[in-house]
Amino acid sequence: MARSRRRAISDIVAVVMLIIIAIAAAVLIYAWMSGLIGGVHTSNSGLYTKIEVVGASITNTSSPYYTLSATVDNIGSISATINYLAVEFATNSSVICSYPGAMSLTSPSSSPVTIPPGTTHSFSGSCT
């Protein structure tokens, strides 16, 4: 009988091919997992609230009364709601007066105040 001359793949080539297949599978699994994790952990980085004080003044009309005014600009991308206002000393950050509290607002007359994005709002009032 004649022997068949077919040759089998050598052991070394088979091991190298298995290593390449294992590395390719690991890369595919990593790409799939990072895509899955990236899709689950989304952020709304485009939506933010940012208020900028564009002007402010406080005047001591007669001790212990102060008259104050402030103008704020909503430079964020969503509406900002202001529930609390405070006037602080610049040197030690102690609160002079706050709303609600010792401060009475003349404009706006009620709280909270909602400022739409891209708009400016003025506050005025007095505190004791």
N, CA, C and O of each residue as an XYZ file, in Angstrom:
512
protein
N       0.806     -1.165      0.000
C       0.000      0.000      0.000
C       0.855      1.237      0.000
O       1.902      1.299      0.644
N       0.402      2.188     -0.712
C       1.149      3.439     -0.785
C       0.741      4.355      0.360
O      -0.428      4.467      0.731
N       1.734      4.979      0.878
C       1.474      5.907      1.980
C       1.023      7.247      1.432
O       1.494      7.712      0.394
N       0.117      7.840      2.146
C      -0.355      9.164      1.761
C       0.700     10.188      2.160
O       1.293     10.078      3.232
N       0.934     11.160      1.327
C       1.958     12.158      1.571
C       1.377     13.441      2.188
O       1.994     14.502      2.097
N       0.253     13.353      2.783
C      -0.318     14.543      3.431
C       0.447     14.817      4.707
O       0.768     13.909      5.474
N       0.732     16.088      4.915
C       1.478     16.451      6.116
C       0.554     17.171      7.084
O      -0.312     17.935      6.659
N       0.721     16.944      8.333
C      -0.062     17.616      9.369
C       0.648     18.910      9.774
O       1.832     19.099      9.496
N      -0.101     19.794     10.437
C       0.490     21.036     10.927
C       1.400     20.682     12.093
O       1.044     19.873     12.950
N       2.548     21.281     12.117
C       3.481     20.970     13.201
C       2.952     21.522     14.517
O       2.111     22.420     14.534
N       3.448     20.982     15.602
C       3.000     21.393     16.932
C       3.297     22.868     17.198
O       2.481     23.551     17.816
N       4.411     23.359     16.759
C       4.792     24.755     17.002
C       3.842     25.706     16.286
O       3.394     26.692     16.870
N       3.533     25.420     15.036
C       2.609     26.266     14.273
C       1.224     26.230     14.905
O       0.553     27.261     14.949
N       0.781     25.097     15.389
C      -0.528     24.983     16.030
C      -0.582     25.822     17.307
O      -1.586     26.485     17.565
N       0.475     25.801     18.100
C       0.511     26.595     19.337
C       0.494     28.084     19.010
O      -0.214     28.849     19.665
N       1.258     28.504     18.016
C       1.286     29.921     17.620
C      -0.092     30.362     17.142
O      -0.537     31.459     17.481
N      -0.769     29.535     16.368
C      -2.115     29.882     15.887
C      -3.103     29.987     17.048
O      -3.946     30.884     17.053
N      -3.017     29.091     18.026
C      -3.900     29.167     19.191
C      -3.650     30.438     20.003
O      -4.594     31.047     20.506
N      -2.391     30.837     20.133
C      -2.076     32.072     20.855
C      -2.652     33.280     20.119
O      -3.217     34.175     20.749
N      -2.515     33.315     18.802
C      -3.062     34.425     18.010
C      -4.580     34.481     18.138
O      -5.150     35.563     18.274
N      -5.233     33.332     18.095
C      -6.698     33.287     18.239
C      -7.112     33.766     19.629
O      -8.096     34.495     19.759
N      -6.378     33.370     20.668
C      -6.703     33.789     22.039
C      -6.530     35.298     22.205
O      -7.355     35.949     22.847
N      -5.466     35.854     21.633
C      -5.247     37.306     21.723
C      -6.340     38.057     20.969
O      -6.848     39.065     21.460
N      -6.702     37.579     19.790
C      -7.763     38.231     19.018
C      -9.089     38.185     19.770
O      -9.833     39.166     19.770
N      -9.393     37.061     20.410
C     -10.631     36.952     21.189
C     -10.605     37.916     22.371
O     -11.620     38.537     22.685
N      -9.454     38.047     23.030
C      -9.342     38.970     24.163
C      -9.539     40.413     23.714
O     -10.191     41.191     24.411
N      -8.988     40.779     22.564
C      -9.163     42.140     22.042
C     -10.626     42.395     21.698
O     -11.142     43.474     21.988
N     -11.292     41.444     21.096
C     -12.711     41.609     20.763
C     -13.567     41.740     22.018
O     -14.474     42.571     22.062
N     -13.291     40.936     23.031
C     -14.054     41.020     24.283
C     -13.805     42.365     24.959
O     -14.740     42.974     25.481
N     -12.556     42.837     24.957
C     -12.248     44.136     25.549
C     -12.984     45.254     24.812
O     -13.552     46.143     25.447
N     -12.981     45.219     23.491
C     -13.669     46.255     22.716
C     -15.166     46.231     22.990
O     -15.792     47.286     23.097
N     -15.739     45.057     23.104
C     -17.175     44.943     23.385
C     -17.494     45.459     24.781
O     -18.464     46.195     24.961
N     -16.682     45.080     25.777
C     -16.927     45.518     27.151
C     -16.751     47.021     27.306
O     -17.554     47.659     27.987
N     -15.739     47.598     26.705
C     -15.548     49.040     26.844
C     -16.642     49.798     26.110
O     -17.011     50.892     26.537
N     -17.163     49.265     25.043
C     -18.306     49.881     24.376
C     -19.555     49.773     25.219
O     -20.353     50.710     25.260
N     -19.745     48.647     25.895
C     -20.904     48.458     26.764
C     -20.813     49.372     27.971
O     -21.794     50.025     28.327
N     -19.653     49.428     28.604
C     -19.479     50.293     29.771
C     -19.609     51.753     29.362
O     -20.222     52.536     30.088
N     -19.058     52.132     28.240
C     -19.175     53.506     27.766
C     -20.612     53.884     27.465
O     -20.990     55.041     27.651
N     -21.425     52.942     27.006
C     -22.824     53.228     26.732
C     -23.665     53.327     27.980
O     -24.653     54.061     27.998
N     -23.297     52.599     29.037
C     -24.064     52.622     30.274
C     -23.773     53.886     31.065
O     -24.692     54.481     31.629
N     -22.525     54.308     31.121
C     -22.123     55.468     31.908
C     -22.105     56.714     31.034
O     -21.035     57.187     30.649
N     -23.263     57.242     30.723
C     -23.330     58.470     29.949
C     -23.393     59.651     30.896
O     -23.813     59.512     32.045
N     -22.987     60.790     30.426
C     -23.051     62.001     31.242
C     -23.739     63.099     30.442
O     -23.730     63.104     29.211
N     -24.324     64.012     31.167
C     -24.966     65.164     30.546
C     -24.055     66.373     30.700
O     -24.440     67.380     31.293
N     -22.862     66.268     30.168
C     -21.901     67.345     30.337
C     -22.329     68.603     29.600
O     -21.810     69.682     29.888
N     -23.250     68.500     28.666
C     -23.723     69.674     27.950
C     -24.728     70.476     28.739
O     -24.995     71.625     28.387
N     -25.300     69.916     29.798
C     -26.290     70.607     30.609
C     -25.651     71.034     31.917
O     -25.205     70.197     32.702
N     -25.608     72.331     32.150
C     -25.038     72.802     33.402
C     -25.648     74.139     33.778
O     -26.132     74.886     32.927
N     -25.615     74.420     35.064
C     -26.073     75.691     35.594
C     -24.850     76.505     35.968
O     -23.964     76.019     36.671
N     -24.801     77.735     35.502
C     -23.687     78.602     35.849
C     -24.203     80.027     35.957
O     -24.733     80.590     34.999
N     -24.035     80.595     37.141
C     -24.472     81.960     37.418
C     -23.234     82.832     37.573
O     -22.273     82.450     38.240
N     -23.266     83.996     36.957
C     -22.161     84.937     37.072
C     -22.698     86.250     37.626
O     -23.661     86.805     37.095
N     -22.077     86.746     38.691
C     -22.461     88.045     39.248
C     -21.766     89.108     38.410
O     -20.539     89.204     38.414
N     -22.555     89.909     37.690
C     -21.978     90.917     36.802
C     -21.929     92.289     37.454
O     -21.276     93.195     36.937
N     -22.605     92.454     38.572
C     -22.553     93.725     39.292
C     -23.170     93.568     40.662
O     -24.158     92.853     40.826
N     -22.592     94.237     41.649
C     -23.144     94.171     42.997
C     -22.698     95.391     43.779
O     -21.593     95.899     43.590
N     -23.571     95.854     44.658
C     -23.206     96.959     45.543
C     -23.959     96.819     46.850
O     -25.078     96.306     46.894
N     -23.323     97.283     47.910
C     -23.963     97.314     49.221
C     -23.578     98.638     49.869
O     -22.409     99.025     49.882
N     -24.576     99.319     50.403
C     -24.369    100.636     50.991
C     -24.904    100.636     52.408
O     -26.017    100.172     52.657
N     -24.120    101.154     53.333
C     -24.556    101.287     54.715
C     -25.328    102.600     54.807
O     -24.734    103.669     54.947
N     -26.660    102.513     54.729
C     -27.493    103.715     54.734
C     -27.525    104.357     56.105
O     -27.319    105.565     56.219
N     -27.772    103.597     57.129
C     -27.696    104.062     58.515
C     -27.538    102.822     59.372
O     -28.254    101.835     59.199
N     -26.614    102.880     60.278
C     -26.296    101.694     61.062
C     -27.530    101.193     61.797
O     -28.185    102.016     62.436
N     -27.890     99.971     61.765
C     -27.264     98.804     61.142
C     -27.919     98.417     59.818
O     -27.928     97.232     59.483
N     -28.462     99.350     59.058
C     -29.203     99.037     57.838
C     -28.306     99.150     56.602
O     -27.496    100.068     56.477
N     -28.481     98.189     55.699
C     -27.738     98.165     54.445
C     -28.724     98.100     53.292
O     -29.757     97.436     53.382
N     -28.403     98.788     52.216
C     -29.153     98.667     50.974
C     -28.258     97.919     49.995
O     -27.068     98.213     49.875
N     -28.834     96.963     49.305
C     -28.016     96.165     48.399
C     -28.699     95.987     47.055
O     -29.922     96.050     46.932
N     -27.862     95.763     46.053
C     -28.356     95.427     44.717
C     -27.323     94.521     44.056
O     -26.122     94.630     44.301
N     -27.815     93.643     43.228
C     -26.935     92.709     42.515
C     -27.575     92.341     41.191
O     -28.798     92.257     41.076
N     -26.741     92.126     40.206
C     -27.194     91.673     38.896
C     -26.456     90.387     38.573
O     -25.227     90.327     38.625
N     -27.223     89.358     38.238
C     -26.627     88.065     37.906
C     -27.032     87.662     36.502
O     -28.113     88.007     36.023
N     -26.158     86.938     35.863
C     -26.377     86.476     34.496
C     -26.286     84.959     34.494
O     -25.311     84.398     34.994
N     -27.289     84.286     33.939
C     -27.251     82.829     33.806
C     -26.528     82.508     32.506
O     -27.106     82.610     31.424
N     -25.266     82.121     32.616
C     -24.486     81.787     31.427
C     -24.440     80.281     31.192
O     -23.674     79.799     30.358
N     -25.261     79.545     31.930
C     -25.352     78.098     31.750
C     -26.295     77.747     30.614
O     -26.780     78.623     29.898
N     -26.545     76.467     30.460
C     -27.396     76.005     29.363
C     -28.785     75.578     29.829
O     -29.611     75.191     29.003
N     -29.063     75.639     31.135
C     -30.396     75.324     31.648
C     -30.803     76.403     32.646
O     -29.968     77.184     33.101
N     -32.082     76.441     32.980
C     -32.588     77.430     33.926
C     -31.964     77.221     35.299
O     -31.724     76.093     35.728
N     -31.710     78.336     35.975
C     -31.142     78.297     37.327
C     -32.187     78.806     38.302
O     -32.842     79.815     38.043
N     -32.345     78.117     39.417
C     -33.277     78.533     40.460
C     -32.474     78.980     41.667
O     -31.636     78.238     42.181
N     -32.739     80.204     42.115
C     -32.044     80.757     43.272
C     -32.995     80.704     44.453
O     -34.039     81.357     44.453
N     -32.630     79.925     45.457
C     -33.432     79.764     46.672
C     -32.876     80.546     47.847
O     -33.601     80.818     48.804
N     -31.602     80.913     47.793
C     -30.937     81.501     48.949
C     -29.945     82.554     48.477
O     -29.200     82.324     47.525
N     -29.933     83.701     49.134
C     -28.964     84.760     48.861
C     -28.242     85.088     50.157
O     -28.849     85.070     51.228
N     -26.966     85.383     50.071
C     -26.203     85.765     51.256
C     -25.216     86.856     50.887
O     -24.623     86.830     49.809
N     -25.042     87.812     51.783
C     -24.037     88.856     51.643
C     -22.976     88.573     52.698
O     -23.276     88.469     53.887
N     -21.724     88.449     52.241
C     -20.629     88.093     53.142
C     -19.564     89.179     53.149
O     -19.389     89.895     52.163
N     -18.847     89.299     54.280
C     -17.664     90.148     54.327
C     -16.586     89.504     53.471
O     -16.397     88.288     53.519
N     -15.877     90.311     52.688
C     -14.834     89.769     51.819
C     -13.629     89.299     52.613
O     -12.923     88.389     52.177
N     -13.380     89.897     53.764
C     -12.161     89.566     54.509
C     -12.254     88.250     55.261
O     -11.294     87.479     55.275
N     -13.410     87.974     55.895
C     -13.492     86.750     56.696
C     -14.671     85.851     56.326
O     -14.905     84.849     57.000
N     -15.403     86.179     55.290
C     -16.533     85.390     54.768
C     -17.659     85.195     55.774
O     -18.445     84.257     55.644
N     -17.749     86.060     56.769
C     -18.885     85.959     57.686
C     -20.107     86.596     57.025
O     -19.987     87.594     56.314
N     -21.260     86.021     57.260
C     -22.492     86.460     56.604
C     -23.015     87.721     57.285
O     -23.225     87.742     58.498
N     -23.224     88.776     56.488
C     -23.826     90.016     56.988
C     -25.323     89.815     57.132
O     -25.902     90.059     58.191
N     -25.940     89.367     56.046
C     -27.366     89.065     56.068
C     -27.671     88.081     54.950
O     -26.872     87.907     54.029
N     -28.823     87.443     55.035
C     -29.184     86.436     54.040
C     -30.685     86.466     53.797
O     -31.457     86.973     54.612
N     -31.079     85.910     52.653
C     -32.495     85.775     52.322
C     -32.755     84.315     52.017
O     -32.035     83.767     51.182
N     -33.703     83.646     52.608
C     -34.561     84.157     53.672
C     -33.768     84.350     54.954
O     -32.823     83.613     55.231
N     -34.160     85.338     55.723
C     -33.472     85.697     56.959
C     -33.644     87.174     57.210
O     -34.751     87.702     57.101
N     -32.549     87.854     57.548
C     -32.603     89.277     57.881
C     -32.747     90.164     56.654
O     -33.008     91.359     56.792
N     -32.586     89.614     55.467
C     -32.676     90.398     54.240
C     -34.118     90.429     53.754
O     -34.812     89.412     53.770
N     -34.562     91.608     53.321
C     -35.874     91.711     52.679
C     -35.652     92.182     51.252
O     -34.984     93.189     51.017
N     -36.215     91.452     50.304
C     -36.049     91.784     48.893
C     -37.187     92.678     48.434
O     -38.348     92.436     48.765
N     -36.850     93.716     47.669
C     -37.880     94.536     47.034
C     -38.085     94.107     45.587
O     -39.165     94.294     45.027
N     -37.065     93.540     44.991
C     -37.182     93.021     43.633
C     -36.252     91.819     43.518
O     -35.046     91.985     43.702
N     -36.724     90.668     43.235
C     -38.109     90.215     43.136
C     -38.736     90.143     44.523
O     -38.040     90.127     45.539
N     -40.036     90.103     44.541
C     -40.726     90.123     45.830
C     -40.944     88.733     46.406
O     -41.359     88.610     47.558
N     -40.678     87.693     45.645
C     -40.896     86.333     46.149
C     -39.705     85.450     45.796
O     -38.905     85.775     44.918
N     -39.610     84.352     46.486
C     -38.537     83.395     46.283
C     -39.171     82.027     46.086
O     -40.236     81.806     46.662
N     -38.633     81.118     45.350
C     -37.387     81.156     44.602
C     -37.533     81.909     43.283
O     -38.638     82.134     42.790
N     -36.394     82.287     42.733
C     -36.344     83.006     41.460
C     -35.732     82.073     40.429
O     -34.661     81.510     40.655
N     -36.407     81.908     39.301
C     -35.889     81.077     38.213
C     -35.400     81.988     37.099
O     -36.133     82.851     36.615
N     -34.151     81.785     36.700
C     -33.539     82.599     35.653
C     -33.291     81.704     34.443
O     -32.493     80.770     34.525
N     -33.962     81.971     33.319
C     -33.738     81.162     32.114
C     -32.306     81.333     31.590
O     -31.654     82.334     31.887
N     -31.821     80.368     30.820
C     -30.456     80.476     30.295
C     -30.309     81.682     29.374
O     -31.202     81.994     28.586
N     -29.171     82.350     29.489
C     -28.876     83.482     28.626
C     -29.546     84.779     29.038
O     -29.518     85.745     28.275
N     -30.148     84.834     30.216
C     -30.816     86.059     30.651
C     -30.150     86.612     31.907
O     -29.402     85.922     32.600
N     -30.449     87.878     32.173
C     -29.907     88.584     33.323
C     -31.044     88.924     34.267
O     -32.154     89.223     33.828
N     -30.770     88.879     35.562
C     -31.794     89.203     36.556
C     -31.177     90.099     37.625
O     -30.035     89.893     38.034
N     -31.946     91.099     38.076
C     -31.469     92.018     39.107
C     -32.184     91.761     40.419
O     -33.381     91.475     40.446
N     -31.441     91.866     41.497
C     -31.970     91.736     42.849
C     -31.707     93.049     43.575
O     -30.659     93.667     43.390
N     -32.655     93.470     44.396
C     -32.426     94.632     45.252
C     -33.188     94.430     46.545
O     -34.217     93.755     46.585
N     -32.663     95.028     47.598
C     -33.305     94.879     48.886
C     -32.525     95.562     49.976
O     -31.628     96.365     49.717
N     -32.879     95.233     51.193
C     -32.200     95.811     52.345
C     -32.045     94.741     53.405
O     -32.759     93.738     53.415
N     -31.101     94.974     54.293
C     -30.908     94.031     55.386
C     -30.507     94.787     56.642
O     -29.985     95.901     56.597
N     -30.772     94.137     57.751
C     -30.456     94.753     59.045
C     -29.408     93.944     59.758
O     -29.004     94.295     60.866
